[in-house]
Amino acid sequence: MIRLNLFIGVIMNSMSEMPTELAEQKQPAPGGALADVEALDQEIAALQSRLAALRAKRLRTSS
């Protein structure tokens, strides 16, 4: 009987905490998506400059 009461208590506790947890998940992280986009832009720019340097090096060595 005690096990059943504990089990029911755990279920009831989980159900009462669910709305709070859902609300926390729906809130976006501060600067989340914008920070991700900016980081990707910086990474793309770095890769583009690296690619340009490799192309220039290839042209110098092939001439």
Backbone hydrogen bonds in HBPLUS format (Angstrom, degrees):
<---DONOR---> <-ACCEPTOR-->    atom                        ^
c    i                          cat <-CA-CA->   ^        H-A-AA   ^      H-
h    n   atom  resd res      DA  || num        DHA   H-A  angle D-A-AA Bond
n    s   type  num  typ     dist DA aas  dist angle  dist       angle   num
A0005-ASN N   A0001-MET O   3.03 MM   4  6.34 157.0  2.08 148.7 154.5     1
A0006-LEU N   A0002-ILE O   2.91 MM   4  6.19 157.9  1.96 151.2 157.1     2
A0007-PHE N   A0003-ARG O   2.90 MM   4  6.07 160.3  1.94 149.5 155.0     3
A0008-ILE N   A0004-LEU O   2.93 MM   4  6.14 163.6  1.96 150.7 154.9     4
A0009-GLY N   A0005-ASN O   2.89 MM   4  6.05 152.4  1.97 143.6 151.9     5
A0010-VAL N   A0006-LEU O   2.94 MM   4  6.21 154.1  2.00 149.9 156.0     6
A0011-ILE N   A0007-PHE O   3.04 MM   4  6.32 163.1  2.07 151.5 155.9     7
A0012-MET N   A0008-ILE O   2.92 MM   4  6.09 165.6  1.94 152.6 156.5     8
A0013-ASN N   A0009-GLY O   2.94 MM   4  6.04 157.3  1.99 145.6 152.0     9
A0014-SER N   A0010-VAL O   2.97 MM   4  6.15 160.5  2.01 149.5 154.6    10
A0015-MET N   A0011-ILE O   2.98 MM   4  6.20 156.2  2.03 149.3 155.9    11
A0016-SER N   A0012-MET O   2.98 MM   4  6.20 147.6  2.09 144.4 152.8    12
A0017-GLU N   A0013-ASN O   3.05 MM   4  6.28 141.1  2.21 145.2 155.1    13
A0018-MET N   A0014-SER O   3.13 MM   4  6.14 127.9  2.42 141.0 152.9    14
A0021-GLU N   A0017-GLU O   3.14 MM   4  6.40 162.5  2.17 157.6 162.9    15
A0022-LEU N   A0018-MET O   2.93 MM   4  6.11 159.3  1.98 158.4 164.1    16
A0023-ALA N   A0019-PRO O   3.04 MM   4  6.16 155.4  2.10 142.8 149.1    17
A0024-GLU N   A0020-THR O   3.08 MM   4  6.33 151.2  2.17 145.1 152.7    18
A0025-GLN N   A0021-GLU O   3.07 MM   4  6.30 149.7  2.17 144.2 152.1    19
A0026-LYS N   A0022-LEU O   3.10 MM   4  6.32 145.7  2.22 145.5 153.9    20
A0032-GLY N   A0029-ALA O   3.02 MM   3  4.97 158.6  2.07 131.2 125.8    21
A0035-ALA N   A0031-GLY O   2.90 MM   4  5.45 147.5  2.01 133.7 143.3    22
A0036-ASP N   A0032-GLY O   3.09 MM   4  6.31 151.9  2.17 145.7 153.8    23
A0037-VAL N   A0033-ALA O   2.97 MM   4  6.24 159.6  2.01 153.1 157.8    24
A0038-GLU N   A0034-LEU O   2.96 MM   4  6.17 163.3  1.99 150.7 155.3    25
A0039-ALA N   A0035-ALA O   2.95 MM   4  6.09 155.8  2.01 144.4 151.0    26
A0040-LEU N   A0036-ASP O   2.95 MM   4  6.18 155.7  2.01 147.4 154.1    27
A0041-ASP N   A0037-VAL O   2.87 MM   4  6.13 155.6  1.93 150.3 157.2    28
A0042-GLN N   A0038-GLU O   3.02 MM   4  6.27 158.0  2.07 147.6 152.8    29
A0043-GLU N   A0039-ALA O   3.00 MM   4  6.22 154.3  2.07 144.6 152.0    30
A0044-ILE N   A0040-LEU O   2.87 MM   4  6.08 157.2  1.92 151.3 157.3    31
A0045-ALA N   A0041-ASP O   2.98 MM   4  6.19 161.7  2.02 149.0 153.8    32
A0046-ALA N   A0042-GLN O   3.00 MM   4  6.21 156.7  2.06 145.5 151.7    33
A0047-LEU N   A0043-GLU O   2.96 MM   4  6.19 156.0  2.01 146.6 153.1    34
A0048-GLN N   A0044-ILE O   2.85 MM   4  6.08 153.1  1.93 150.8 158.5    35
A0049-SER N   A0045-ALA O   3.04 MM   4  6.26 159.5  2.08 148.9 153.5    36
A0050-ARG N   A0046-ALA O   3.00 MM   4  6.16 153.0  2.07 143.3 151.2    37
A0051-LEU N   A0047-LEU O   2.86 MM   4  6.02 153.2  1.93 145.2 152.4    38
A0052-ALA N   A0048-GLN O   2.94 MM   4  6.16 156.9  2.00 146.2 152.4    39
A0053-ALA N   A0049-SER O   3.01 MM   4  6.22 153.0  2.09 142.5 149.5    40
A0054-LEU N   A0050-ARG O   2.99 MM   4  6.26 154.7  2.06 145.4 152.1    41
A0055-ARG N   A0051-LEU O   2.91 MM   4  6.15 156.1  1.97 150.3 157.0    42
A0056-ALA N   A0052-ALA O   2.97 MM   4  6.15 159.7  2.01 146.9 152.3    43
A0057-LYS N   A0053-ALA O   2.95 MM   4  6.14 154.7  2.02 145.1 152.2    44
A0058-ARG N   A0054-LEU O   2.91 MM   4  6.10 154.6  1.98 144.8 151.9    45
A0059-LEU N   A0055-ARG O   2.95 MM   4  6.21 153.8  2.02 148.2 155.1    46
A0060-ARG N   A0056-ALA O   3.03 MM   4  6.28 151.6  2.12 144.8 152.3    47
A0061-THR N   A0057-LYS O   3.01 MM   4  6.24 154.2  2.08 148.3 154.8    48
A0062-SER N   A0058-ARG O   2.99 MM   4  6.04 144.0  2.12 143.8 153.0    49
